[in-house]
Amino acid sequence: MARYKPVDPHLSKLLPVRFSEQILPGTFEYALNWLVDHEIDLSVFNARYGETGVGV
């Protein structure tokens, strides 16, 4: 007889997700991501959150 692991459907599962693979070129999400990465000056946030990403 097979020995299966019990499954609790109420538990969350963490799966690795690559954002770049989830959005398709030509969509609004893709364009928005490109704008944030290339056109918007985020230095204000960098100064506030530093290297660790924790607010000062």
C-alpha positions in Angstrom: 0.0 0.0 0.0 1.3 3.5 -0.9 2.4 5.8 1.9 1.2 9.3 1.1 2.1 12.3 3.1 -0.9 13.9 4.8 -2.0 17.3 3.2 -3.6 20.1 5.1 -5.4 22.3 2.5 -5.5 25.2 5.0 -1.7 25.7 5.0 -0.1 28.2 2.7 2.6 27.2 0.3 5.5 29.3 -0.7 6.5 28.9 -4.3 9.3 30.8 -5.9 7.9 33.3 -8.4 9.9 35.3 -10.9 8.0 38.5 -11.6 9.7 38.8 -15.0 8.2 35.5 -16.1 4.7 36.4 -14.9 4.1 39.5 -16.9 3.9 39.4 -20.7 5.5 41.9 -23.1 2.9 44.3 -24.5 0.7 44.4 -21.4 0.1 47.3 -19.1 1.9 45.5 -16.3 5.0 45.1 -18.4 5.0 48.7 -19.4 4.5 49.9 -15.8 7.3 47.7 -14.6 9.6 49.1 -17.3 8.7 52.6 -16.4 9.4 52.1 -12.7 12.7 50.3 -13.5 14.0 52.8 -16.1 12.3 56.2 -16.0 11.3 57.0 -12.4 13.9 58.5 -10.0 13.7 56.2 -6.9 16.6 57.8 -5.0 14.2 59.3 -2.4 13.2 55.8 -1.4 16.8 54.6 -1.5 17.8 57.3 1.0 14.9 56.5 3.3 15.2 52.7 3.3 18.9 52.1 2.9 20.5 48.9 1.8 18.5 46.6 4.1 15.1 47.8 2.9 14.1 48.7 6.5 12.8 52.2 7.0 15.0 54.6 8.9 
